[in-house]
Amino acid sequence: MKMYHFVMDAFHGYRSRLDDIMLVYEALEEIPVKLGMKTVMPPFILPYYNGVIPEDCGISAFVFLAGGHFTIHTFSFRETYFVDLFLPEPFERSELEKLIKNAFPAERITSYLLERERKETYPQKIAINEALDFGPHLILDFKNYNGPKSMDDLFGLFDTMPFKIGMTPIIRPYMVTNPVGDEKVTSIITMIAESHISLHYFEKSQRAYLDLFSCRFFNTSEVVGKLKQVFNSDVVNETLISRGSKYQHYKNDSAAPKVDPRNWLKNVYEQK
């Protein structure tokens, strides 16, 4: 099974569009339909303002596709946005890119299409620069999957995983299960500080695909070690890519007010 992963990073967009909840919703709802993709839930939109770093605010949004996902993270103060579209079937990259650009025009856009387990489809390796780039995107693909499989077990894992790997959750996990061909696929996602952790588990082929996209850099070896221990499966692809190359150089430096929107955390996790 081939898994296709489209990645887009954009700078110098229009703040009015990146703050437009209805526009983001329509993009998630309409773009998959125009490309003939199957959505398996309505779009989920999370306006996220005055966060961990107040200026790094905007809208985090996603929709589950059959066996995959489509995510948009906008950073309106920074005039920046990031897109991921992951799917177990080919799609027209140029048309996808055109539709996204039409909705969210920007002066600087970088994109590429990966086949997850074919390293030759990845861009030439560029050293991650923590002083300049937005953050890391960790890709882990498993075969002979032996990690949590039930919806309860996966929910429990993703509900606490951000804390265990030093991240900050901004929602609780969302998950669905649905058929893709002759496969049953369980998909789960949680948002962390305007980015996300996702997993798609294909029951028949015993394959699973994990993405961890973070708004800040982390101790890679420590996080990867913990994830491998939790999922206890054969790793067929372990790749760390940088998102938002030169983000710190290109971003808009507008300031935002400081308010902590995470009061809900203590109502859930301090009770456990």
TISE-566666 format. One record per residue: x, y, z of N, C-alpha, C, O in turn. Coordinates in steps of 0.02 Angstrom, whole numbers, plus 50000, padded with zeros to 5 digits. Layout:
<recs>
XYZXYZXYZXYZ;...
</recs>
This chain:
<recs>
500424994050000500005000050000500445006250000500895006950041;500315010849954500675017149951500295022449990499685022949985;500665026350028500365031750067500665038350041501275039150039;500235042950023500445049249994500345054950045499825055350078;500845059250050500835064550100501045071150068501635072050050;500565075650060500695082250033500835087150090500485087250140;501365091150081501585095850133501645102750101501935103450047;501385107850134501445114750110501595119450168501255119250219;502095123750159502255129050207502205135750170502485136450116;501865140650199501755146950165501895152850211501725152850270;502205158050182502375164250218502075170250181501935169950121;501985175650219501745182050192501065181150158500955183250101;500605178050196499915177650174499525183550198499805188550221;498855183050194498415188550213498095186950280497735181950287;498225191250330497985189850397497225189150398496965184950435;496865193250359496135192850360495895186050338495395183650365;496235182850291496045176150269496235170850320495865166050332;496825171650350497065166750398496685166950464496725162350504;496305172350476495875172950534495145171250519494715171750563;494995169450456494305168450434494095161250447494275156750409;493705160250500493495153450519493085150250464493175144350450;492635153950434492205151050382492615149150320492475144150288;493125153150304493545151550246493925145050258493965140850214;494215144350318494575138150334494105132250333494275126850307;493505133150360493005127750360492835125750288492815119850271;492695130650246492515129250177493075125750139492955121350099;493695127850153494265124650120494305117250138494405113050094;494225115650202494255108650223493665104750197493725098750183;493095107950189492495104550166492495103550091492295098250066;492715108650053492625108749981493215105849942493125102549891;493835107049966494415104849927494425097249918494535094949862;494315093149971494295085949960493765083849909493875079349868;493175087049912492635085249866492845086749794492725082649750;493145092449783493355094349716493885089649688493955088949627;494265086449732494785081749711494555074549712494955069949699;493925073349728493655066649727493845062449787493825056249784;494035065649842494225062049903493605060849946493115064449942;493645055749989493095054050033493245056750103493735054750134;492825061250127492865063450197492425058950239491915056450216;492625058050302492245053550347492025057050411491845053850460;492045063750410491805067850465491735074950438492035076550386;491365079250472491375086350454492025089450478492355086750523;492225095150449492835098450473492785100450546492245102150571;493355100150581493405102550650493835108850649494395108750624;493575114150677493915120650677494065122650749493615122750791;494685124450763494885126550830495215133450826495815133850811;494845138850839495175145350844495625145250906495405143450960;496255147150897496735146550952497115153150958497565154550918;496935157051009497225163651017497505164351087497265161251134;498025168651094498335169851160498585163351190498435161851248;498955159651151499185153051172499835153151209500015158151241;500195147651206500825146951241501295152651223501595155651267;501355153951159501695159951135501155164251103500915162451049;500945169751134500355173351111500365175151037499845175051004;500945176851010500975178850940500865172950893500675173950835;500995166950916500905161050874500195158450880500085152950905;499715162550858499025160750865498695160650796498975163050747;498095158050794497735157650731497205152350735496845151850784;497155148250683496645143050678496975136450664497375135850617;496815131450704497015124550689496385120750668495875121250701;496435116950613495845113750587496035107250551496585106650525;495565102550551495705096250517495045092950496494515094550522;495105088450448494565084050430494865077150417495385076650385;494545071950441494765065150425494535063250356493955064250338;494995060450317494835057450253494815049950263495035047450315;494575046250213494565038950218495285036450219495615036050167;495535034650279496215032250287496735037750293497325036250291;496525043950300497015049350304496725055650337496215055350371;497065061250326496835067550356497065073450314497525072950273;496735079150325496895085450293496905090650348496385091850379;497475093650362497545098450416497775105250389498155105550342;497525110550421497755117350407497895120650474497455120850518;498495123350482498665127350541498835134350517499335135250481;498435139350535498595146250517498885149950577498695148750634;499355154350563499665158650614499585165750589500025168550556;499005168650606498805174950573499265180750590499425184750546;499495181250652499955186650669500605186050630500925191050614;500795179950615501415178650579501325178550503501805178050465;500685178950481500525178750409500785172250377501055172350321;500705166750414501005160350396500475154850402500035155250445;500535149650361500105143750371500455137450347500925137750307;500215131750373500505125150358499935120350342499425120250375;500045116250290499535111450268499845104550264500425103750242;499465099450284499645092450272499035088850245498475089750271;499135084850194498605080450169498905073550160499365072550120;498635068750197498895061850199498345057150176497785057550201;498505052750127497975048650097498275042250068498835042450042;497925036550073498185030250046498005029149973497925023449951;497935034449935497815033949863498085040149829498115045449861;498275039749766498575045549732498065051049720497465049649716;498305057149715497875062849700498275067849659498895067349654;497935072649630498245077549586498555083149627498215087649651;499215082749634499565087649676499465094849651499335099249691;499535095949586499505102749559498825105849571498775111749585;498295101849564497625104449575497515105949649497205111049666;497755101649693497705102849765498065109349783497795113549819;498665110149757499055116249773498695122449747498685127549781;498405122049688498055127749660497455129749703497345135649716;497075124749725496485126149766496685129349833496345133949856;497225126949863497445129849927497695137049916497535141449956;498075138149864498335144849849497775149749834497805155549853;497255147349800496685151749786496345153949850496125159749855;496295149449898495975151149961496425155250006496195159850040;497075153650005497555156850051498175159050012498705155950018;498125164249971498705166449933499265168849980499135171650033;499875167649959500465169649999501055170849951501075168049896;501515174949973502085176749930502605171149926502905170149873;502705167549980503215162249981502885155649999502615154850054;502905150949954502595144449965503085138849946503385139049892;503165134049991503565128049977503105122049986502745121550035;503125117349938502715111349944503075105449913503505106249870;502885099549934503135093449904502655087749919502265088049966;502705082449880502275076549888502725070549903503145068749863;502615067449961503005061749982502625055349970502015055149978;502975050049952502725043249961503065040750024503685040150025;502695039450075502965039050143503575034450149504055036250183;503565028650118504115023950129504625024150073505075019950071;504575028950027505065029749973505475035949986505255041549970;506055035150015506465040850035506675045149975506825051049983;506685042149915506885046049857506375051349839506525055949801;505765050949867505265056149853505315061949902504975066949894;505735061349953505825066750001506285072049973506725070549932;506215078249994506675083449971507375081949996507475078450045;507865084849961508555083949983508615086250056508335091350075;508975082450095509015083850166509315090750178509855092350153;508955094750216509185101350236509255101250312508785099350347;509825103250337509945103150409509425107550444509305113250423;509135104950497508645108850535509005114250574509495112950609;508745120250569509045125950603508545128350656508055131750639;508655126550719508175128150771508105135650783507595137950809;508625139450764508595146750774508165150150721507945155850730;508045146750664507695149950608507035146650591506555150050572;506995139950596506425136350569505835136350618505915137950677;505245134450592504645134350633504655128750683504535129750742;504785122650659504785116950704504885110550666504925110550605;504925104950702505045098450671504405094650656503895095550688;504445090350606503895085850590504195078850588504585077150544;503995074750637504255067950643503775063150609503175063150622;504055058950566503675053750530503915046950555504515045550552;503455042750578503605035950598503095031250565502495031950577;503325026650524502885021850492503065014850518503645013050522;502545010950535502645004450567502354998850524501844999750490;502674993050527502364986850503502344981950562502654983150614;501964976550554501854971850610501654975750672501944974850726;501154980050664500954984650716500734980850779500314976450776;501034982750835500894979350898500734984350954500764982751013;500564990450933500384995550982499654995251001499304990550982;499415000251038498705000451056498265000350993498405003650944;497724996350996497304995350937496574997250948496254999850902;496314996051007495614997651019495525005251023495995008851036;494905007551013494775014651016494895017251087495145022851096;494715013251137494835015451207495575016151221495795021051251;495965011051200496685011251214497035016951177497465020351204;496835018051114497135023451075496945030251104497355034751107;496315030951124496105037251154496505038651217496745044251228;496565033551260496945034451321497665036451308497945040651343;497965033351257498665034951240498715042151216499145045951241;498295044151168498355050851140498125056251189498325062051183;497725054451237497495059251288498065061351333498065066951359;498545056851343499105058351390499775059051355500245061651385;499825056951292500465057151257500795063951256501395064351267;500425069451242500775075951241501175077351304501725079951299;500895075651362501255076851425501885072551430502405074851453;501825066351407502385061651414502975063551370503545061751385;502845067151316503395069051271503515076551273503835079351229;503265079851325503425086851337503055091751293503305097251282;502455089951268502065094451226501465097151266501335095051322;501115101951236500535104951268499915103751227499875106251171;499415099851251498805098651213498365104851211498345108651260;498015105851156497535111251153496825108651140496355112551142;496745102151126496095098851127496215091751153496785089651162;495675088251166495715081051179495665077351113495445080351063;495855070951111495885067451046495205066751012494685066251044;495235066550946494665064750904494855058450866495425057750844;494375053950857494545047850820493925045050785493355046150805;494065041450730493535038150691493805031450668494405030250667;493345026950650493525020750618493075019750558492475020850562;493365017650502492975016950441493335012250393493935011350398;492965009250345493285004750296493615008750240493365013850218;494185006250218494535008850159494695002750116495174999150130;494305001550063494374995350026494194989450071493664989350101;494654984650076494524978950120494874979750187494944974850224;495084985850203495414987250266494944990950314494544995050292;495004989350378494704993550429495254998250454495794995950474;495125004650453495625009550473495375013450533494815016050533;495785013950584495645018150642496105024250639496715023550634;495805030150641496185036350636496075040450699495515040950725;496615043450724496565047550785497025053550778497565053050748;496815059150806497225065250803497105069250866496555069350894;497625072650889497565077550942497995083550924498515082850892;497765089450943498125095550926498575097450984498385097151042;499185099450967499665101551018499945108350997500275108950946;499805113451039500075120151027500055122050953500555123950923;499465121450925499305123250856499585118550803499525120050743;499875113150823500075108050775499745101450797499245101650833;500005095650776499605089650789500025083250794500595082950772;499715078250826499965071350825499395067150795498825067650818;499555063050746499035058850715499295051750704499905050650699;498825047050701498995040150686498435037150645497845038250659;498615033250594498135029350555498355022050558498905020250536;497925017750586498075010650594497655006550546497045006850548;497995002750501497664998550452497674991350479498194988150482;497084988850497497024982650535497254976550496497634972450523;497044975750433497194969750395497944969150379498234963850388;498244974650356498944974450337499414975550396500024974850389;499124977250455499524978450516500054983850505500624983350527;499834989150470500254994950459499975000850499499375001150511;500405005350519500185011450554500655017150536501255016150524;500365023150533500735029050510500635034750560500075037050570;501185036850590501175041950642501495048450617502015048250584;501175054050632501465060650619501455064650684500955064750719;502015067850698502065072450754502345079050727502945079450712;501915084050721502115090550695502075095450753501535096550781;502635098350773502675102350834502855109650817503235111050771;502565114250857502735121250847503385123150881503605128850877;503695118450914504345119850944504785113650939504535108050932;505425114650943505895109050937505925105151002505795107851056;506095098850996506115094451054506715089851049507055089550997;506845086251103507395081451104507185075351063506815071051087;507425075151001507185070150954507305063050978506845058950976;507915061550999508065054651019507645052451078507435046651082;507515057051125507115055351183506385054051163506085049051185;506105058351122505405057651101505315051451058504855047551068;505765050351010505725044450967505775038051008505425033250995;506225038151057506305032251100505665030551137505475024751141;505335035651164504715034551200504165032051154503775027551172;504135034851094503615032751046503725025551024503245021651019;504345023751010504485016850989504315011951044504075006451030;504425013851106504265009451162503505008551167503275002951179;503135013851158502405013551163502105009351107501655005251120;502355010251045502045006950988502345000050975502024995950942;502934998651000503204991851002503114988150935502884982450934;503304991450880503204988650814503824989650772504274993550790;503854986150715504424986950670504374993650633503874995050601;504894997650639504905004250606505185003450536505745001150527;504785005450486505005005050416505195011950388505485012450334;505025017150425505205023850403505225028350465504725029150500;505805031250477505885036150531506235042250500506825041950482;505865047750494506125053650460505935059850499505365060450522;506405064450506506265070850538506375076250485506925076950459;505855080050471505915085450422505785092150457505415092350507;506065097350431505965104050459505365107250424505305106850363;504945110450462504385114150434504515121650442504795123850492;504305125350392504385132550396505105134750395505325138450439;505485132450345506185134350340506255141950341505925145450302;506675144450384506805151650392506185155350418506105161350406;505755151750454505155154850483505315161050525504985166150519;505825160550566505995166150610506225172250571506215177850596;506445171150509506665176750466506065179750429506025185850423;505615175450404505075177950361504445179950398504045183650371;504355177650459503725178850495503615186250508504085190250512;502985188150514502795194850536502885195050612502715190350647;503155200550638503295200950710502765204950748502925207950799;502155204950725501615208350762501535205250831501655199250840;501345209250879501265206850948500535205350963500085208450934;500415200651008499735198951028499685199551104500195199051139;499075200551131498995200851204499125194051235499095188951202;499275194251300499445188051335498875185951382498755189151433;498535180651363498005177651403498095170151398498235167451345;498025166651454498105159451454497435156051441496995156351484;497345152751382496705149551367496675142251388496225138551367;497145139951430497205132851443496945130951513497155125851541;496495134951540496235133451607495875126751610495835123651663;495615124451553495255118051551495695112151570495445107051593;496365112851561496815107251573496765104751645496745098751657;496745109451693496745107251763496095103851782496075100051831;495555105151744494915101951759494885094651737494455090851758;495375092751694495385085951668495955081951697495855076451723;496555084651693497145080551707497365080651780497685075951802;497195085751818497385085751888496955080951928497105079351986;496405078651897495975073851932496205066751925495965062251959;496685065551878496895058651864497465056551908497705050951903;
</recs>
